[in-house]
Amino acid sequence: MNGRSGFSLLEVLVALVVFAIGVTGMLTALGYNLRDISFTEDHAMAVRMASREMNALRRFTYVPESESSGEEGRFSWTATVELMDIDELPGMDGDDESLTDALVPCELEVTVSWSDDVGGDPVHHVKLNGIELFEDE
């Protein structure tokens, strides 16, 4: 047995290469996770905005305007209201029309779009749909 103890230069280099590969992999995974967290935050914000605009439409007593839109930072939203025929409602047919003479069914749709960069083209979208009965004017 040799009287020297410790690591050879080759062993230290191999350990450093293995360590560098491990750190590089962890940093890459961290970058992907941060990107996913950012997308999740943006998606949650878009869902909140779409829900807010849908609730605003549902608060109307009479049929709201057919289209409205707005912007908030990187996010833009569009709300559309489309009159429906009573026969288009689930479970309804023309015989039930007399029961709903005072109500007008409308299809509501709110779409929120956003881009990853300020001023960029929207590449992500969230859409909410619903049906609401409004009073006939």
C-alpha positions, 0 to 999 in steps of 0.5 A: 500500500502506498503511503499517500492518501487523497484523490487523484486528479482524474477522480476529481475531474470525473466528480466535477463533470458529474456534478456539472451535468447534475447542476445543468439538468437542475437549472434546466428543469428550474427554467421550465418550472418558472415558465410554467408558473408564469403561464399558470399565473397568466391563465388564472388572471385570464380566467378571473377576467373572463369570469368578471366580465361574464358576471357583469353581463349576467347582472343586466336586467335587459338584453345587454349590447351585442359586443363589448371589449377592453384591455388590461395590460397584456390582456384583452377581452371581448364579450358577445351577446347573441339572441337565441330562439326559444327552441334552441334552449335545452328541453324547450320546444315551440309549445313552451313559448307562451310561458316565456313571453317576457324573457329573451334567451341569449348566448353569452361568450367572453374571450380573454386573449393575451401574449407572452410579451407586452405589445405582442400578438395574442397567442393564448385564449380563455373562453367562457360560454353561457346562456341567460334569460333577460327581460324583453324590453 
